[in-house]
Amino acid sequence: MHYRNTIYLAIIIALFFVSANIVHAALPSSVHLSVPFTVQAPFANWDATHEEACEEAASLIVHRYWQHQPFRSKQDAENGIL
């Protein structure tokens, strides 16, 4: 039992020294993400297809963000949504 306590104490001491050497960076007060945006009906054509296209537009926005691809035009956004 004494051996186990010694191991626990050694681990605690090691963690103390490791954590003492970690530099804690301050978090910024704000972050600006340049996210491309489009509406679900780029040409304001609110037909049945576009009324139900908000999920498609949202997933396209996320995809374009991760691919670093802006929307080049309304037609570009329309093609991606449809």
C-alpha positions as CSV (number, residue, x, y, z in Angstrom):
1,M,0.0,0.0,0.0
2,H,2.9,2.3,0.8
3,Y,4.2,1.8,-2.8
4,R,0.9,2.9,-4.3
5,N,0.9,6.1,-2.2
6,T,4.4,6.9,-3.3
7,I,3.4,6.5,-7.0
8,Y,0.4,8.8,-6.5
9,L,2.6,11.4,-4.8
10,A,5.1,11.2,-7.6
11,I,2.4,11.8,-10.2
12,I,0.9,14.7,-8.3
13,I,4.4,16.3,-8.0
14,A,5.1,15.7,-11.7
15,L,1.8,17.3,-12.7
16,F,2.5,20.3,-10.6
17,F,5.8,20.9,-12.3
18,V,4.4,20.4,-15.8
19,S,1.5,22.7,-15.1
20,A,3.8,25.4,-13.7
21,N,5.7,25.5,-17.1
22,I,2.5,26.0,-19.2
23,V,2.0,29.5,-20.5
24,H,-1.6,30.6,-20.3
25,A,-2.5,32.8,-23.3
26,A,-5.2,35.4,-22.9
27,L,-8.3,34.9,-25.1
28,P,-9.1,37.7,-27.5
29,S,-12.1,39.8,-26.7
30,S,-13.6,39.1,-30.2
31,V,-13.0,37.0,-33.2
32,H,-13.8,37.9,-36.8
33,L,-14.6,35.1,-39.2
34,S,-14.9,35.9,-42.9
35,V,-17.8,33.6,-43.7
36,P,-19.3,33.8,-47.2
37,F,-23.1,34.3,-47.1
38,T,-26.0,33.8,-49.3
39,V,-29.8,33.8,-48.8
40,Q,-31.8,30.7,-49.7
41,A,-33.4,32.5,-52.6
42,P,-30.6,34.5,-54.2
43,F,-32.9,36.0,-56.9
44,A,-35.8,36.5,-54.4
45,N,-37.8,33.8,-56.2
46,W,-39.7,32.4,-53.3
47,D,-41.2,29.4,-55.0
48,A,-41.8,26.0,-53.3
49,T,-38.2,24.9,-53.9
50,H,-36.6,28.0,-52.4
51,E,-39.1,28.1,-49.4
52,E,-37.5,24.8,-48.3
53,A,-33.9,25.5,-49.2
54,C,-32.6,27.0,-46.0
55,E,-30.8,23.8,-45.0
56,E,-29.1,23.6,-48.4
57,A,-28.1,27.3,-48.2
58,A,-26.7,26.8,-44.6
59,S,-24.7,23.7,-45.6
60,L,-23.4,25.5,-48.7
61,I,-22.2,28.4,-46.6
62,V,-20.3,26.1,-44.2
63,H,-18.8,24.2,-47.2
64,R,-17.7,27.4,-48.9
65,Y,-16.2,28.7,-45.6
66,W,-14.1,25.5,-45.1
67,Q,-13.0,25.6,-48.8
68,H,-12.2,29.3,-48.7
69,Q,-14.5,29.9,-51.7
70,P,-16.6,33.1,-51.7
71,F,-19.8,33.3,-53.7
72,R,-18.9,34.9,-57.0
73,S,-22.4,35.8,-58.0
74,K,-26.1,35.2,-57.3
75,Q,-26.1,32.6,-60.0
76,D,-23.1,30.8,-58.3
77,A,-25.1,30.7,-55.0
78,E,-28.3,29.5,-56.9
79,N,-26.4,26.7,-58.6
80,G,-25.0,25.5,-55.3
81,I,-28.3,25.5,-53.6
82,L,-30.1,23.7,-56.3
